[in-house]
Amino acid sequence: MPKEKIIVVMPAYNAERTLRKTVGDIPSGSVDEIILVDDFSSDRTAQVAQELGLTVVRHPRNLGYGANQKTCYRLALEKGADYIIMIHPDYQYDCRLIPTAVGILKLGICDILLGNRVRTRRECLASGMPFYKYFANRFLTILENIILGQNMGEFHSGFRAYRREVLEKIPYRNNDDGFVFDTQLLAQGVYFGFLLGDIPIPVRYLEESSSIGFKSSVAYGLKTLWIMALFCLQKMKLAHSPIFNRKES
């Protein structure tokens, strides 16, 4: 049988200071290619990625986090990836778990797998996660589990692994170009019948790691609530959203 292709994608913005360490954590020989999409960074992110031998694509202007992922997934699918792992290049997530994540997908246990940063409250806060983000994560995750009928440890991780079929079927191009893209994609995964799961993942919050501010976090939380409302209305056939339309616009 032909070897299945594993591609890591990194949606990057001003990741110059953490990119080398993130790539250095990826176990040797565990992936076939690393694609970095630079969303018009103001630092040397693209140059560092090229020095590391990554496949680099640079947006001509800043398009947003969701738009960055759209480019990442399109490129991975075009290159024939069977398994796609999305990792933030901010050295927050432990990339040593990539082989384990892919192994779980290969077994058919899950179609979408997230790294769960919140194994215990003490561990999570000790890693440096601000308390307001921890509280918001717990509140939104509980609500999302209830509405989506899941039992996930968290829904807001920057470490995600997908089987190819997920990104072929989900109309992710209809999603928002901002941070709520992640929430939309998971809601779509549930809506289209894919199996979600998670594994505990050690994390680190460093000064040089990227992180959205308080105002952006509030906006993200409100948009997440809106996506949950849309999911409910869609399931009850009281509304129709393009993110749940099989045909992409």
TAGI-V825509 format. One record per pair of residues at least 24 apart in sequence whose ideal C-beta (glycine too) atoms are under 6 Angstrom apart, sorted by the first residue. I is the first residue (numbers start at 1). GAP is how many residues later the second one is. If there is no record, write none. Layout:
i=I gap=GAP
i=I gap=GAP
This chain:
i=4 gap=78
i=5 gap=27
i=5 gap=75
i=5 gap=76
i=5 gap=77
i=6 gap=25
i=6 gap=26
i=6 gap=77
i=6 gap=96
i=7 gap=26
i=7 gap=69
i=7 gap=74
i=7 gap=77
i=8 gap=26
i=8 gap=77
i=9 gap=26
i=9 gap=63
i=9 gap=67
i=9 gap=77
i=10 gap=26
i=10 gap=77
i=10 gap=79
i=11 gap=26
i=11 gap=57
i=11 gap=58
i=11 gap=61
i=12 gap=24
i=12 gap=26
i=12 gap=33
i=12 gap=77
i=13 gap=26
i=13 gap=28
i=14 gap=27
i=14 gap=29
i=15 gap=30
i=15 gap=74
i=16 gap=27
i=16 gap=28
i=16 gap=29
i=16 gap=32
i=17 gap=191
i=18 gap=72
i=18 gap=73
i=18 gap=190
i=18 gap=191
i=19 gap=29
i=19 gap=70
i=21 gap=70
i=22 gap=67
i=22 gap=69
i=23 gap=29
i=25 gap=70
i=26 gap=69
i=27 gap=72
i=30 gap=68
i=30 gap=69
i=35 gap=40
i=37 gap=31
i=37 gap=34
i=37 gap=35
i=39 gap=29
i=64 gap=113
i=64 gap=114
i=65 gap=114
i=66 gap=109
i=66 gap=110
i=66 gap=111
i=66 gap=112
i=66 gap=115
i=67 gap=110
i=69 gap=112
i=70 gap=103
i=73 gap=94
i=82 gap=82
i=84 gap=78
i=85 gap=76
i=86 gap=74
i=87 gap=72
i=88 gap=70
i=90 gap=119
i=90 gap=120
i=91 gap=118
i=92 gap=111
i=92 gap=112
i=92 gap=117
i=93 gap=65
i=93 gap=66
i=93 gap=108
i=93 gap=110
i=94 gap=107
i=94 gap=108
i=97 gap=104
i=101 gap=60
i=105 gap=56
i=105 gap=58
i=110 gap=85
i=110 gap=87
i=111 gap=52
i=111 gap=55
i=111 gap=83
i=111 gap=84
i=112 gap=50
i=112 gap=54
i=112 gap=77
i=112 gap=82
i=112 gap=84
i=113 gap=48
i=113 gap=84
i=114 gap=43
i=114 gap=46
i=114 gap=84
i=115 gap=42
i=115 gap=44
i=115 gap=86
i=116 gap=37
i=116 gap=38
i=116 gap=82
i=116 gap=84
i=117 gap=86
i=118 gap=35
i=118 gap=36
i=119 gap=81
i=127 gap=76
i=127 gap=77
i=127 gap=78
i=128 gap=77
i=129 gap=76
i=136 gap=85
i=140 gap=84
i=147 gap=81
i=148 gap=42
i=150 gap=46
i=152 gap=46
i=153 gap=45
i=155 gap=31
i=159 gap=42
i=166 gap=28
i=171 gap=74
i=171 gap=77
i=173 gap=75
i=174 gap=68
i=174 gap=69
i=174 gap=74
i=174 gap=75
i=175 gap=68
i=179 gap=41
i=180 gap=43
i=183 gap=41
i=183 gap=44
i=184 gap=43
i=184 gap=59
i=187 gap=40
i=187 gap=44
i=191 gap=53
